[in-house]
Amino acid sequence: MNVPFYGHVRQYHNIKAEIDSKISEVLESGQYVLGPMLKKFEGELKDYFGSKYAIGVGNGTDAIWLVLMALGVGPGDEVITHPNTFFATAEAAWIAGAKVVFVDCDPLTKCIDPSKIEAAITKKTKAIIPVHLYGQCADMPAIRKIADKHKLFVIEDNAQAIDAKGDTFKQGELSDAVATSFIIQKNLGCFGDGGAVFTNNPQIDGIVRKLRSHGSLKRDHHSFGFNSRLDDIQAGVLSAKLKHITKWSDQRIQHAARLDKGLKGVKNLTLPYAKPGYRHVFHLYVVETKDPSRRDECLKFLNDNGVDAKTHYSIAIHKQEGFPWNKEYSIVGSVANAERNAASCISLPMFPELTNDEIDCTIEKVLEWDSKA
């Protein structure tokens, strides 16, 4: 049996009539950019998310970057985040002109470690960007407390965590804005690139809406801005999918529980940690080899035996080569947990449409490698 990593086509087939109807509605409307479907989806999105505003933008990177610009974060400022996540989180701050300051992740959740943040704060610090990694929220109450003490902005990167929440908070309640991605791999994914900003701040809403469309809210009236709009066809796809997202998250959680049970006795791997009381929606199900030097061996074994496992993210951001901003970051303290996570991580197949047979096959192959390791 071959176990795929992605279930995009299966998902499309399951709700094909709903998606095709939305796309047809957009095509027949003749309005494909900043049209009625986008407006409708933004309304559905803010209602689902419980925020006052939702703004569709071109992608998740732009979502973070445009929020930073709306908050006035730019050259001479510093932004704190952690390095064991996708490159775009730091890239967005660099695009805005800010310096990125990396601190370590929590050894269990792999999200930013709040206990490491305060030591990294300087007079130049303007914002903290916690990433809700793999589908689990960072410790937002602790982060908000630090931000309030030092008068800092907080921007949640929830590109991997639509529908996740903490035991005492929902996303957006303890931050200035939430930035998300709708690229096809995400739990709520369109058929290309897409993103959104959620906020309760009318100033952020107004500025991001202008910035996404050449500084314009009215025809022929422009100020400084960019071209970063979620098009109506993608908004239609997302509108069709949004009402299924809670069910799909529940299926991911069930799949993770089956994997946890089947892999409980592994000797050479560490299984994902779900913080008690938090809703972890398992955008990714990430195991770690206890010996990082064996990660590639395990990954190859799984791939060679029909399990399409992958890595997220095998090179920490501060170890990436070739980007022009490599002098515009600093590291405060050790980032050993983040570096170990990058060196040892393996993402097993995880999507709602996985079958029990496919999950059991994955378990079987992981246990086979583990028994020989």
N, C-alpha and C positions, 0 to 999 in steps of 0.2 A: 504493500500500500504506500502511496505517496501522500504526504500531508502538506498542503500548501500553506504559505505564510499569510496570504491575503484572501479575503472572501468577497472582493468587490463585485464580481460578476454574479455570484450566488445571491448577494444582497439585491442587486438590480433585478434579477429574475423573480425574487420573492415579492417585490413591490413594483414590478414593471409597469402595471397599468397606472398606478398613482404617479410615478415619475414621468411616464410618457404624456399623461394628461397635463401635468404642470408645464412641461416643455412645449407642448402644443399650444397651451394657453398663451405662453410668452410669444411664440412665433406668430400666432394669429393677431396678437396685440399690435405688432409692429414697433414696440418699444422695448429695446433690448439693453439699454444702459440707463440707470437711474429712473427706471420705469415703475409701473404699479406693482409688479411682482416683488421687486426689491423692497418697496415700501411695506408691502404686506408681510414679507418675511421678517423684516426688522421689527415689526409690531409683534409677530409671533415669538420672535427670539427674546425680546425684552420681557414679554409676559411669562415665557417659560423660565427665564433666568431670574426674574424678580427684580430687574433693574429698571430705572426710569428711562434709560436710553440704550439703544443698540444701533451701531453704525456698521454697515457692511463695507469692507475694504478689500483691496486686491489680494492680500495674503497675510499670514500671521506675522511675518517679519515687519511688514508695514504697520500692522496693528500696534506693535510695541513702539516702533520708531515714531509714528504719528502722535501717540500719547505722550512720549517724551517731549516732542516738539510743542505740543499743546500745553505742557507743564513748564515750558521754558528751560528744559534741560538741554545743554549743549556744550560747546567748547569751554574748557576750564572747569567743568563739573565732573563729578565722579559718581558712578553707579555701581552698586554692590550686587553681585550674583554669585553663582557657583559654576565650576567648569565642567562638570560631568553631565552635560545636557547637549542639546542640539546647538550647533554653531550660531544659529540665527538670533538667539537671545542676546548674546554679546554683540553680534554683528549689528543689531538694531541700534544699540547704544553708540557703537562706533560711527554708524551712519549719521546719527544725530550730532556727532562731534564730541561726545563725552568719553572719558577714560573709564575703563572697566576695572573694577577691583574684585578679585576672586577670593572667596573664602571656602572652607570645606563643607562637605555635605554631612548630613547625619548618617552614621554607619548603618542604621537599620532602614530608614525610609528612603535614603539616597537624595532626599530633598535638602535644601539649604539648612545648615545647622544654625539656629538662632543664637546659640551660645558663642558663635564665632563672629557674629556681625559687629558687635559694638567695638571690638578692637580695631576694626577696619574703618570706622567712621572718622573723617577729618572735617576741617572747615569747608572743604570742597564737595563733600558728599551731598547729593541732592535726592537720590532715590535708591530703593531696594527693589530688585526684581526676583521674587521667589518663583521658582518653576515647580508646578505640580507634576512631578516626574512620574512617568509610567502609568498615571491614572490616580495618584494619591495626592491629596492636598498637603502642602507644607504647613508648618505650625503657625498659622496666621495670627492667633491671639498673641503669641510671644513676639512675632515680627511687628505687629501693630503697636505693641507697647514700646518697643525700641524706637520705632519711627516717630511716635508721638513725643517721646522724651527728647529726641534730637530734631524734631520738626522736619521729617523727611517724607517724601512721597513714596507710596507703595504701588507697584504695578504687578498684578498677578499674571503670569504666563500660564494659561490653562489650556494650551494647545493639545495636551494629552489627557485632559481631565474634565471634559464636558460631563456633567451629571454627578461629579464627585462633590463631597462636602465633608466638613468636620463634625465632631460631635456637638459643638456649641455654635457653629457658624456655617453660613453659606458663602460661596464665592461672591465677591463683590461687596460684602458687608464691612470688611476690614481693610479695604484698599481704596485708592483713588480711581482705579480703573482696572479692568480685566481685558487682556488681549488673547485672542484665540486664532487658531488656524482651522480651515476647512479643507485642506488638501486631502485627496482621496484616502490616504492611509489613516486618517483620524477617525475617532469613534463616530463623529458626525462629519462625513466627508462628501464633498461635491465631486464633479467629474473633471476637475482641473485644479486650479489654484483659487483660493478664497480665504477670507479672514473676517474678523469682526472685533469691535471694541464695545465693551459694556461699561456703563458708568452711571452714577447717580448725580454727577456733577454737570450742570448745564453748560458751564464754560468749556469743559473738555469736549462735550458733545458738539457744541457750536464750532469750535476750532477744528476738530477732526473732520467734521462734515465739509468744512471749507477746504482744508488741506488735501482731502482725498480727490477733489475735483477742480484742480487748477485755481484754488482760492475762490471758488464761485458757489454762491447759493441762489443766484438769480441770473438768468440768461444775459450774456454780454457784460456782466459785472464781475471783475476778477481782482484778486489780490494775490499774494505769493501762495503757491500751492503745487500740487503734484497730480499725477494720474494714477490713482489707486482705488478703483471702484469695483465692487462685487457686481458682476453683470447679472442681468435678470434671469438668464437661463440657469446659471448656477444657483441663484436664489430660489428658483422654482424646484430644482433638485433637492436643495436643503429643506425647503418647506415640506416637501413630500416625506422626507426622512425624519424630520424633527419629532413628529408625534410617535415615532417608534423608538426614540433614543433611550427612554427609561427601560423598556423591555429588552433592548439590546444590551444595555449595561447589566441588567440582571442576568442575562445569559452569559456574559463574560465572567461575572462573579461566580456563577455556577460552574463554568468550565475551570476557573482557577481553583475552586474547591476540589474538583475531581483530580486536577493535576497535583494539588497539595497532598491529597490522600494517597494517590498512587506513588508519589515520589518521597513519601515521608521518611523512608529508611535510607535515603542516599547517603553515602559516606563522603563523596568528593565534591559535592555541590551544596551551596546555600540557597534555600528557597526564598521567594519574595516575602517581605514582611508587610502585613496589613495592620496598620495602627488600630488598636482597639477603639471602637466607637466611630471610626472614620469610614466613609463609603469610598472604597478603593474600586475604581471601575475598570481596572486592568486594560488600559490601552495596550500595554505590553506586559507579558508575563516573563520576568527576567530572573534567571538563575545566575549564580556566580560560581565559577570553579574555585575551590578553596586554595588551590595552587594556580595562580594566574598563568604560569608558564604552560599549563595544560589546556587553556581555553581553546586555542586554535585546533588542538587535537580533538577535543570533544565536539567542536563545531563541525569539523570535517567528517567525523564519524557519523553524526546525525545527518548531514547533507548527503553523504555517500549511501546512507541507508533509508533514504526517502523522506526524511523530516527536514523541511525547508526552514531551519532555524537561521537567525541572523544576529548581528550585533548592533546594539544601541547604547552607548556610543563608544566605539573602541579606542578613540583618541581624544583625550581631554582637550578642551578648547585651547588652553594655554600651551599645548604641545603641538598644535597644528602649525604647519609651515606654509609660507607663501602669501600670507595676507599682509597688506601694506600698513596695518595698524599695530604691528607686533610690538611697538614700543609704547603703545597707549594702554597698557594694562599693568597691574601689579598684583601680587599675591600676598595676603596677610596671614601669617602663620602657616602651619602645615596644611596641605590639601591631600594628605595621604589617603584618606577615605575615598575621595573623588578619583584619584589616580588608580586606586585598586579597583574601584567599580568599573572604570573604563577598561582596565586590563583583563578583567575576569568575566565580564557580562556576556550572557547568551540569551537572546529572546526566543522563546519557544512559540510556535504558532498559536495565535490567540485572535479569534474573531467570532462574532455571535453565531455564525452559520456552521462552525465546526461540528462534526458529528462525534458521538461518544466513541465510535470505532477509531476515528482519527486521533482523538485525545488518548485513547488507550494505546494506540500504536506509538504515539510520542512517548508515553510513559515507558512502554516496553523497550524502546530503543535507548532512552536515557539510562534505564536500569541496566541494560546490556553493556553500555559503555562504562557505567559506574562499577560494574562487577569485575571489569577487566583493568580498571585504572589502578 
